[in-house]
C-alpha cells in the first residue's frame, strides 16, 4: 500500500475508533418497565423518583419539604420489607455550616457476620431546585437496587444510607460517621450527580483500590484513573470524602453533563437523562453483585491504574507495574534504535523530535486563536454555554487540522523509523514521569507506548498503538470540558498530543507538499462549528444562566435593597429593570461585589441572638446565647469579627474559629440551616466587645422584586431567591 493510501486508511480508522469511543462512552438507551425484575430499569427508578419528589419542590435540609421527602422514603423502604432507622443529630462542617439532620439507615443482615457493603446517597436538595438528579436519582436508584438485591443470597451484610444535609456541607454523613453502623462498613458505593445528563462514570476510589477495581470491571466500564487525580485537586467533596476520612474504602459514581442545570430549578424530572441513570444503575448493580458474592475485600496493598476501552473492557494493571512497563518499553525502543542506527542520523532524529512539539503547539495555537476570534466578534463564550458541545467540536477540529498539517513537513523529512522511535520514546518518558507525579494518568501513555515498543520499526505496531491511543484519548477532551469547562488551550493540548500518536502511523511521500483534502475538511468543520457556537445564544431555557434575587433589610438602619447575585453577569433585561448602584460588597456574608438598588422595607421581623444569664462557674468572657430565625427560614448566619472570640460552640459542636468560612472585612461566618423553633445554643469565649451581624434567609421573593424582568433563560441557583434580614448584636467581653 502506498504511503498516501496507508495514511488515509489510518486516519479513517482513527476517526472511526474515535467516533465509536465517544458513542460507547455515552449513556445507553434506558431500560423500560418490561425488563426482567433482576435487571436494573431506569424507568422503574424514575417511578420511584416521581413518588419521592411529589410536587418537585426544593427540599433543603430542615425544611418541611425535606421532611416530606424523608417520610415518603421511609414508607417506601418499609414497603420493601425493611425496618429503617432514623438518626437525628446536629452536625457541623469545619467551615462553620451546621444543621439538625435526619439520616435514614436500612440494614440487611448477611449470611456471615463481617463488614457491610453500603449504598449511600443523599435525599436533600439545594434551595433553588428539586434535585431530581442531585441526588434524587441516587436515592431512587438505590431503592431500585435494593429491590433487586433483597432476594439474592449475600455473604456480607448490605446497608443503605440516605443522608440529610449533604448540600449544606456533607452534614448528614458527618453525623452518620459517629453512628455505630458506620464502623461496620467494609465498602461504600456512593451515588451522585453534578448535572442532569452525560456519561455515568466511576470517578473516585479510596486508596488500595485494586480489589474494588476488579469488582467494578465486570460492569460496562466508564472509568479512568486520571479522573481521581483531577478530582482530588479540585475543591469538591461528596459524602464519600467523609467516609474516606474515617479510613473506609469505597467508590464514587456520578454523571456531570448539563452542568448549567446543576443546582437550579432545571434539575427536575423533565431534564433528567434516564440513559445516565441506566448507566449508573447498571454499573453499581454489577459492582454490588460482585462484592456481595464473597467476603468484602480489605484494602489492597496497592492501587490499580485503569482506563476503559470503548466501554467494552477495563484495561487495568497494578500501579507498581508502571515502572517495569516503562522500563521495558524504553529498553525495546532503544534496542531497536541501536540495531537500526545506520538508518538514523542526527538530522532525522532532531526532526522527529521536533514534530510532536510542533504538533501540540500548533493545536493549542489554532484552538486558542479560533476561540479568541469568535469571542472578539461576539461575546465571551464562557466555560459552559448552551452550545458548548458545538464549540468543542470546532476547537477540536481546528486543533486536529493544525497539528497534522504543521508536523507534516517534519515527519516527511524524518522518515517513518525515526518518527516512530522518537515519538514512542517521548510517550514512554512522559508516562514514566507521570507515574511518579500523577500516577493515575500514566496508563494513558504507557498502554499505547508498550504496544508500539513491541515492533516500532514495523508498520503494524505503530498503527495498532495509534488506534489504542485514539480509543483512550478521544473521550478525554469532552470529559475534561464536562469537568472543567471549555478551555481552548486544554482542548488543543489534548487533541494535539493525540495527534502525535498518529504521526508514526501516517507516512508521508517524499515529494508530497500540498495539503491533503482532509486538512481542509477539518478546517471547514472547525470554522462552521465555532461560528455556529459563537452566534448561538449563550443561554437558553434548558441551559440557563444563574441569577438570584435577594431582598436585604438592615433592621438597625430601617433600610432595604434589592440585590442580584449573578456569577456570570447580570442578565441584560434584569440590569435594565432598576437603577442599580455600582457593585459593592453589600451582603453581610460575602465579599463579592454585587449590584443593588433601594427597596421597600417589608417587615421588621428578623433573626435574634439572645444572651442568657451567666451560669455558675462560667469563666470571664463566656457568653451563652440562643440563635433564633424567622419561622420557615432557610438559614441563619452569624458574622463574627476576626479576633472577637477564642472558642466557639454551636449546637453542642466545637468549631475551630480559624477554619470558619471568611466573610467581608476579615470576618468569619457560621451558617445554621433549618434552625429549629427552639433555637440553637451558641457558646463563645469573647475577647473583644465587637458587634456581630446576625442574618437569616427566608426563601421567596419580595413583593416588589424585579422578578418579571428576569428572563426565562436565567434562573435562581444554589440556595435561590431569598428575603434576608440583618441586625447587629454585641456580646459582652466580660461578665
N, C-alpha and C positions, 0 to 999 in steps of 0.2 A: 504494500500500500504506500502511495506517495506521501511525503510529509504533509502536504496540504490536505489530502483526504483523511489522513490519520488525525490531524489537528481538528478538522471539522467533526470527525466521529467522536473524539474525546470531549469536545465542547458540547456536542449534542447529548452525549451520555451524561456529562456532568450536570447539564440543565435538567435532564430527566431525573437524575438522582436527587438534585436539589428540590425539584417540584414534589417528588414522592416523599422526601423527608419532611417538607413543610405540611403536606397533606396529612401524613401519618402522625405528625406531632400534634395536630389539632384534635378537637373533640370528635368522638364518633357520633353516629345517629343515636338518639336516646331510645332506650327500650321502653315499650309500651306496657299497658296493664296486662296484656295477654301472655307475657313471657312466663316461663315456669317459676314457681314460688321460690326455688332455690337459687334463682338468678336475681341480681340487683336490677331494679327498674327505676329509672329516673321519674317515670310517670307516677309510680306509686309514692316515691319520695315527695313529689310535688303535691300529691293529695294530702300527705301528712303536713306539709308546709302550709297549705291553704287553711287547714284546721288550726294550726298553731298561731298563725298571724291574724286570723279573724278579719277585722276590718282594715288591716295593714297600717295601723297607727304606729308611729315611732314608740318604742318601749325602752327608754333608757333606765338604768339602774335606779331603783327607788320609786319609780312612777307606778301609778295604778295600772297602766297598760302592761308594764313589766310583770306585775303580779298576776294579771290575767293570762299572759302567755305562760307563765310558770304553772298556773292551775291547769291549763289545757295540757301542758307537757306531762304533769304528774298523772292526770287522768288517762292519758294515752299509755303511759308506762304501766299503769295498773291494768289497763285493758289487755296488755300483753302478758299479764300474769305475774308482774313484778311488784315488789313492795319498796318503792323508792323512799329514800331518806332525804329530808330537807335540812341542810346545815345552815344555820343562821349565825352570822358573825359580823363584826365590824373590822374592816381591813383598811390598810393604808399602803400606798406605794412610797418608795424612797423620795420621790419628788413632791410628796405632800398631797396627793389625791387620796381621798378617803370616802368610804360609803358603807352603810349597812348592806350586806349582801346575803342572798339565799341561794345556795347551791343545791342541785338535785343530784342524788347519787343512787345508782341502781347496781346491785351486786348479784352476780350469778355464780354459785359455787362451781368448782371444777371437779374432775374425777380424782385428782390428787391435790393435797394442800401445797401451797407454794405461791410464788409471786403471780400477780394477776396481769392480764392484758387489759389495758384501759383505753376506751374510746372517749376522746374529750372534744368538746365544742362549747360554745357559749351562746346563751339564749337572749342576752340583752342586745340592744341596738344603740346607735347614737341618737341624739335628739332630733336630727334633721330627716331621717328616713326610716323605713320599716325594717331594713336589714334582711331582705329576702335572701341575698347571697351571704352577707357578712352579719351574722353567721347562721341565719335561719336555715340555709341549705345544709349546714353542718349538723344541726340538730335533727332535721328531717331525715338526712342520710343515715345518721346514727340509729334512728328509730327503724328505718328500713333494714339496716344491717342487723339490728337486734332481732327483728322478726325472722331473718334468715338463719342467724346463728343459734337462736334459742333451742331448736330441736336437735342440733348437731351435738355429737359427743365431743367433749373438750377436756383435755388433761388439766391445763391451768384454769383458775377462775377467770371470769370475764367481768369487767366493770365498765359502766358508762357514767361519765362525769359531765354534767351540764352546768357550766359556771355562770355566775352573775357578775356584772360589773367589769367585764373584760375591757370594754371600751373606755372605762374611766381609769385604767391603769393596771389591768390584769388582777383586779382586786379579788374576784371570786377564787381564782386559782391560788392567790397568796393565802387566802383563808383555808382553802382545801389542803394546802401543803402542811397545815397544822393538824389535820384530821387523821385519826389512826389509820383509816383506809389508805391514805397516801403512802404510808410506809409499806403497804402490801403490793404496790405497783412494780411489776418487772419491766414492762414495756408500755409506752403510751403512744397511741396514734392520734394526732391532733388534726382536726379538720377546720380549715379556714378559707377565706377569700379576701382579695383586695381588688374587687371588681365584680362584674356580673357575667363574664364570658372568658373565653380563652382556654388554652391547654391547661388541664389539671396536672400539676407537677408535684412530685415528691421533692421538696426543695431544701430540706434541712434534716439532719440527723444529729444524734449525740455522738460523742467520741467513742471509739471502739465499735464501729458500726458494721463490721464485716458480716456478722451473723444476721443482722437486720437487713442488710442489702441482699443477702442470699434469699431471705424470706420474701422480700419485695420483688425480686427478679422474676417470679412466676407471673406477675401481673403484666398487662400490656404496659411496658415501661415508658415513662416520660420523666426522666431524671438525669441530672448532670451534677457531678461532684463539684464543679465550679460554682454552682448556684449557692451553695452554702458559704463558699469563700466570699462571694459578693454579699450575701445576706448578713453575715456576721460583721461586715464592715459598714453596714447601714444602721441608722438609728431606729431600727424596727424590732419589735418584740411580739411574741404571741404567748399563749398560755404554756406552750412547751418550754419557753425560756425559764419560767419559774420552776418547772419540774426538773429541768436540766441543772438549774442552780442548786437543787437539793440532791444531786447525784444520781438522778434517774435517767434511764435511756429511753429514746423514743424517736419518732419520725414525724415530720410536718408535711401536710398535703394542702395545696391551695391552687386556685386559678386567679390570675391577676389581670386579665384583659378587661377592657371597658373601664379603665381607671377613672375617667371623668364622671362616671356614675357612682363611684365609691363614696360612701358616707353622705349621700344626697337622697332626696325623695325618689330618684330614678333607680335606686337599689330596691326594686319592687318585683313582684311576681311577673309582671309583663316583660321585664328586661332580663330575667334570669335565664341563662342559656342551659337548657336541660342536657345538651350534649356535654357541657362541662361537668354537670352534676353526675352524669353517667360515667364519664371517665374517672372521676374521683371515687365514686362509689365502687366501681369495678376494681380499682387499684387497692383501696382499703380492704375490700372484701377478700381479695386474693391473698393479701398480706396477712390479714387476720386469720384466715383459714390455715395458712402455713404455720403461723405462730401457735395456734391453738391445738395443732395436731401433735405436739410434743411439749416437753417442758420448755419454758421460756429460756432462751439462751442468756447467759451473763454477758456483760460487755466483753468483746473480743480484745485480744492484746494489740490489735492494730485496726486501722481504718481500711476501707475499700475505696478505690477510685473507680468511677463508673461513668458511662455515657450510653444512652440508648441509641440503637441503630434502627432507624426507620420505624420506631415503635414496635419492632418485632422481637428484639433481644436486647438485654442489658449487657453490654461489654463491660467487664469488670475484672480487676485484679487487686491483690493486697497492696497497700501503699508502699510496703518495703520493697516491692518488686520494681518500683520506678527506676531506682539507680542501676540495678543489674540490667534492666532492659535498655536503658540509655547507654550504658557502657557497651553492651553487646552490639547495639546499632552503630555506635561510634566506631567500634573495632571493625565491624564488617565494612563500613563505608571507607575507613582508612586503608584496610587491606586491599579493597578494590582500587583505591587511588594509587597505592604503591604498585600494584600489579599492572595497572594501565597508565603508569606515569609517562610513558613515551608518547601517549596520545594527548597529554595535557601540557600546557605551557603556563607561564606566569600570566600572560595576557588573557588567555581563556578563563583561567581561574578568577582573575580580578573582574572580568566582565560578568562571569556567572555570579560572583559575589555581589556586584552592584545591582543586578537585575531585581532581586527580591526587594531591596530597599527602594529602588526607583518605583517598583510596582505599588508598594504601600504608600509612599509619599504622593505619588500621582493620584491614587484612590482617595486619600484624605483631602488633597487639594481640590480635586474635582467635586467631591461631595460638599465640601465647605464653600467653595466659590458658587456652586449652583444654589445652595441654600441662601447664601448672602444676597445673591442676585434676585432670587424670588422675594426675599423679605424687603429688599430695597424698593421693589416695585409695588409691594402691597403693604403688609404689616408683619411684625414678628409672628412666626408660626407657633412658638412656644414648645415646651416639651411634649405636650399632648394636645390634640385637637381632633375635631370630627374626622378630618381626612388624614390622620397620622399614617394609616396604612398605605395610602397612595403616596404620601411624601416619602415614606421609607422605600417604596418601590423605585421612585425616581432617584433618590440618592444612591441606592444600591446599584441600579443600572449605570449611573454615571461613574461610580467607583469601579465597576467591573470593566467598562469600556476603557477608562483611563489607565487602569492598572495593566491590562493586557497590551494595550497599544503602546504605552510608554516603555514597557520592558521588552517589547518585541525585537527591536534592533540589537539589544544586548544579548538576548537569547540566541538570535541568529548567528552572531559572531562568536559566542562562547561555544556553541555546539552542544548536542544532547548529553554527552558523557559528563563534561564539566558542569553543566547546569544541574544535572541530576545529583551528582556527588555534593556539590556546594549547597544546593537547596536543602537536601535532607540532612546534611551536617548542621545547617542552621536550625532546622526544625528540632533535631536531636539536642543540640546545645541549648536552645531555649527551653526545651522540655526539661532538661537537666536542671537548669536554673529555676524554673517554676517548681520543680519537685522539692526544692529547698525553701522557697519563698511563698508560693501559693500552691500548695501540694495538690489540691483538688483540680487544678487546671492542667496538670502535666499530661494527663491521659489524652487530652485533645491534640497534643503534638506528638506524643510518643507512639500512639497507636498507628497513625499513618507512617511515621518515620521508621518504625520497626518493620512494617510491611515493605517499605521501599528499600530498606537495607538488605533484604533477602537477596536481591539481584539488581543493584542500582544501575548496572550497565546494560540491562536488558530493556526491551520496550514494555514488557508486560508488568513488571513490578512497579515502575513509576506510574503507570496508568491505574493500576489497582489502588495504589496509595492515594492518587489524586481523587479517585471516586470515593474512597473511605473518608478522606479529608472533607470532601463535599458533603457526605452524609452526616458528619458530626458537626461541621461548621455552618452549613446553610441555615439551620434553625436558630443559630446563635444570635444573628442580627435582630430578628423580630423579638426574640426573648429578652434581649438587652433593652430594646426600646420599650417593651412592656414594663420592665422593671425600673428603668432609669429615665425613660423619656427619649424623645428624638434628639439625637446629637450627631451632627454631620461628621465630626472627627471620629466618633466611635463607630458609626456605620462604615465610614470609609476605611478605617483601620481593620475592622473585622473582614470586610469583603476583600480588601487589598491583600491581607495575609492569606486568605483562602486562595486567592489567585496565584500566590507564589507556589502552591502545590500543583497548579496546572502547568506551570512553565516547563518542567522537565518532560511532561507528558504531551506537550504540543510542539513538536519540532517545526522549525522554520526552514524553508528552502533558501539556499544561499543568495539567489538573485531576486527574491521576492521583496519588494519595497512598498507597494501600495497597501493601504489599509484594507483588510477584507470587509465584506459586506456586514458580517456580524458586528463589527465595531460600530458602524454607522447605525445599525439596528438598535443596539443597546443605547447609543447616544440619543436616538429619536425617542425611545421609550422613556429615558431619563427626562428629556425636555417636556414631553407631553404630560407625564405623571406629575412632575414638580409644578408645572404651570397650573394643572387642574387643582392640586393641593393648595397652591398659593391663592387662587381666586375663589376657591370654595369657602363658605362661611367657616370661621374658626370654631364656632359652636353651633349646635342645633338642639332641638328638643331632646333628642336621645343622647347627645354628648354635651351636656350643659356646662356653662361657666358657673362659678360659685360666688355668691354674694349674700351675706347675712345682713338683715336689717335689725338694728339694735336701738331701742328707746332707753336712754340712760337718764336717770333722775338723780341729782345731787340733793338729798334731803336736807342737808345742812344749809345749803345756799338757796334752796327753793327754785332751782333751775333745771331744765331738761334739754336734751339734744337728741336728734336723730343721727345715728352713726351707721356707716356702711363698712363692713369687713369684706373685702374682695381681694383675695391673694393675687389674682391675675389682672387686676384693674377693674374699676367701677364700670359696669356696662353703660354705654352712652345714653340710652333712654333714661336710666336712673340718674346719671350725672346731670341731665338737663331738667330733672323734676324739681329740684330745690336749689337755692343759692348756697352751695356748700362752701364752708370755710376751708382754708388751706389745711391739708392733712397735718395732724399733730397727735401726740400720744395722749389721747383723752381717756381711753379706757383704763380703769384703775388696775387691771390685771395684766396689761400688755404694754410693751414698749413700742409696738408697731404704730406708726403714724397713720391715722385714718381720717377721711373727710367727715365733717359733721355740720349740722345745721340746727338752729334753735328749734325747740319743740315745746309743746304744752305739757305742763306738769299734770299728770292724770291721776295721781294718788299720792298720799303721804305714807302709805304702807311700805314697809321695807324690813330688812333684817335687823336683828338686835343681838347685842352681846352683853349679857347681864352679869355683873360682878356679884359673886356670892360672899357672904361674911367669911372671914378667915377662920380656919379650923385650928383647934389647939395643936400646937406642935409644928405649925407651918413655919418654914424658915422665912426670914425677912425677904420681901420682894416676891413671894409666892402669890400668884393671882389665880383663883379658880373661877371660871366663867362658864356661862351657858350660851351657846350659839343657837339662835332660832331663825328660821326663814319663814317667808310668807307661805301659807298653805298652797301646795301644788308646785312649789319652786323646784326647778331642775337642779340647782346647785347653789351653794353659799360659799363665799370666799372670805378669807382673812388675808389682808395685805399688810405685812408686818415690816416696819422699818429695819434696815440692816443694823445689827448690833443691839437691838432693843431687848432681846431675850437670850438667855443662856440655854435653857432647856424648854422643851415644848412637848406636851402630851395632848392628843386629840382622841376622844372616844376611847381612852384607855391605851392608846398606841403611842409609844415614844417615837418622836420624829427627830432626825438629825437636822438641826436648823440650817447648817451649811449646805445641805443637799437639796433644800427646797427649791422649787422652780423659781427662777428670778423674775421679778416684775419691774415696773418702771422705777427709775431713780434708786437703784440698788435696794429695792425691797425684796421680800420673799413672800410667796403666795401659797396658801393652803386652801384646797378646794374640798368641800364636803358635798357629795352628790346625794340627793334624796334624803335630806336632813329630816329626821322624824319629828313628829309634833312635839314630843317632849324635849327636843333639842339635843345637842351634843356637848358633852363636857370638854372644856378646854382648860388645861392647866399649864401655866408658864411661870418661869422664874424671870421676873422683869429686871432689867439692868438700867433702862432709861425710860423715863415717863414721856414717851413719844406717841403721837396719835397713830392708831391703827385705822385702816379703812375696812369696813365690813360691807360686803356686797352680796346680793342674791339675784338670781336669774330666774324669771318666770317664763315658761315657753309661750310664744304667741307674738302677735303684732299689736302695737298701739293703735288706737282709733284713727289717728292722723298720719300713720306711717305711709310712706310713698310706695306701697306695695304694688299698686296698679302700674307704676312706671317700671317695675322690674320686668324685663321681657321674659317670654316663656322659655327662652334658652338660657336663662340664669335662674338658679335655684339656691335655697339655703343649703348649708353644708355643715358637717360635724355636729355641733350642738344646736344649730339652726337659729331662727329668729327668736329674740328674747326681749323681754321688758326687764331692764336692770335697774336696781335702786342701790344707792350707796350712802353711807353715813360714816362719820368718824367716831372713834371711841378711844379714850386714853386710859389704859390700865395704870394703876398707881405703881410707882417703882419701889415703894417700901411701905410696910404696914406696922 
